[in-house]
Amino acid sequence: LRVSSTKIALVRTPLISAAAPANLQLSVNLPPLPVGPSNVLSYTLTVSNQGPNTAQNVVLTQTLPANSSFLSATSSSGSNSVTGGGLVCWLQAIPAGNNATATVNLQTLKPGLLAAVASVTSDSLDPNLTNNVVKLEVPVATSPARDTVTELALPTTDIVWDKFSGRIFASAPNANWLLGNS
């Protein structure tokens, strides 16, 4: 930063990593949906390092959904703990071109939507932060029998039938940013 024609100010901040860059990408592998009430929901979060360097001190965090009970989490490296309503996985270093996984097991409680957010960070500079967050939205319900009618209670006034896809679309109020689309 130039302060005047004869002075400059140097700023060193932990907000800008001094480590070599590493592009991390987070993805999730969910089971077939919907998941039944009182069942175990098991899914895997994968952190991939797209390179070009090793990602140092990688940390995966995830909020825990309200409509579930935490059972367990295992990761391919590092350690895990549950703190303050969330899961934290310390995945250590991930070399370029490699990945680390965390498998999470939750007990579903009742019909509804399990909503959570997972994200990954590291001490390395990540040039693309848009692929570091995953929103999990898992419906918990019993599958309706074939050729039956199911009643849904939705807080909406906008319902549209799409004859090309054979689907009904409804807008939901944005009272909770994880659930709404308006």
Residue pairs with C-beta under 8 A, 6 or more apart in sequence:
1 8
1 9
1 10
1 11
2 8
2 9
3 9
16 125
17 123
17 124
17 125
18 125
19 53
19 56
19 123
19 124
19 125
20 52
20 53
20 54
20 124
20 125
21 52
21 53
21 124
21 125
21 126
21 127
22 49
22 50
22 51
22 52
22 53
22 54
22 55
22 56
22 94
22 96
22 122
22 124
22 125
22 126
23 49
23 50
23 51
23 52
23 126
23 127
23 128
23 131
24 47
24 48
24 49
24 50
24 55
24 58
24 94
24 120
24 121
24 122
24 124
24 126
24 131
24 132
25 47
25 48
25 49
25 50
25 128
25 131
25 132
26 45
26 46
26 47
26 48
26 60
26 118
26 119
26 120
26 131
26 132
26 133
26 134
27 45
27 46
27 48
27 134
28 43
28 44
28 45
28 46
28 118
28 134
28 136
29 43
29 44
29 46
30 43
30 136
30 138
31 41
31 42
31 43
33 138
33 139
34 138
34 139
34 140
34 141
34 142
34 143
35 41
35 108
35 114
35 138
35 139
35 140
36 108
36 140
36 141
36 142
36 143
37 108
37 109
37 110
37 111
37 140
37 141
37 142
38 107
38 108
38 109
39 107
39 108
40 71
40 105
40 106
40 107
40 108
41 68
41 105
41 106
41 107
41 108
41 114
41 138
41 140
42 103
42 104
42 105
42 106
43 103
43 104
43 136
43 138
44 101
44 102
44 103
44 104
45 60
45 62
45 101
45 102
45 103
45 104
45 118
45 134
46 99
46 100
46 101
47 58
47 60
47 91
47 94
47 99
47 100
47 101
47 102
47 120
48 98
48 99
49 55
49 94
49 95
49 96
49 97
49 98
49 99
50 96
50 97
51 96
51 97
52 96
53 96
53 124
54 93
54 94
54 95
54 96
54 124
55 93
55 94
55 96
55 122
55 124
55 126
56 93
56 122
56 123
56 124
57 90
57 92
57 93
57 122
57 123
58 78
58 90
58 91
58 92
58 93
58 94
58 100
58 120
58 121
58 122
59 88
59 89
59 90
59 91
59 120
59 121
59 122
60 75
60 88
60 89
60 91
60 100
60 102
60 118
60 119
60 120
61 86
61 87
61 88
61 89
61 118
61 119
61 120
61 121
62 86
62 87
62 104
62 116
62 117
62 118
62 119
62 136
63 85
63 86
63 116
63 117
63 118
64 70
64 82
64 85
64 86
64 87
64 106
64 116
65 106
65 114
65 115
65 116
65 136
65 138
67 108
67 109
67 110
67 112
67 113
67 114
67 140
68 106
68 107
68 108
68 109
68 114
69 106
69 107
69 109
70 82
70 87
70 106
70 107
71 105
71 106
71 107
72 104
72 105
73 80
73 82
73 87
73 89
73 102
73 103
73 104
73 105
74 80
74 102
74 103
75 89
75 91
75 100
75 101
75 102
75 103
76 91
76 100
76 101
76 102
77 91
77 92
77 94
77 100
78 89
78 90
78 91
78 92
78 100
79 89
79 90
80 87
80 88
80 89
80 90
80 102
81 87
81 88
82 88
87 102
87 104
89 102
91 100
91 102
92 100
94 100
94 122
106 114
108 114
108 140
109 140
110 140
111 140
111 141
111 142
112 139
112 140
112 141
113 137
113 138
113 139
113 140
113 179
114 136
114 137
114 138
114 139
114 140
115 135
115 136
115 137
115 138
115 176
115 178
115 179
116 135
116 136
116 178
117 133
117 134
117 135
117 136
117 178
118 133
118 134
118 136
119 132
119 133
119 134
120 132
121 132
126 132
135 178
137 178
137 179
144 150
154 170
154 172
155 172
155 173
156 170
156 171
156 172
156 173
158 170
158 171
159 168
159 169
159 170
160 168
160 169
160 170
161 167
161 168
161 169
162 168
162 169
171 181
171 182
172 179
172 180
172 181
172 182
173 180
173 182
174 180
174 181
174 182
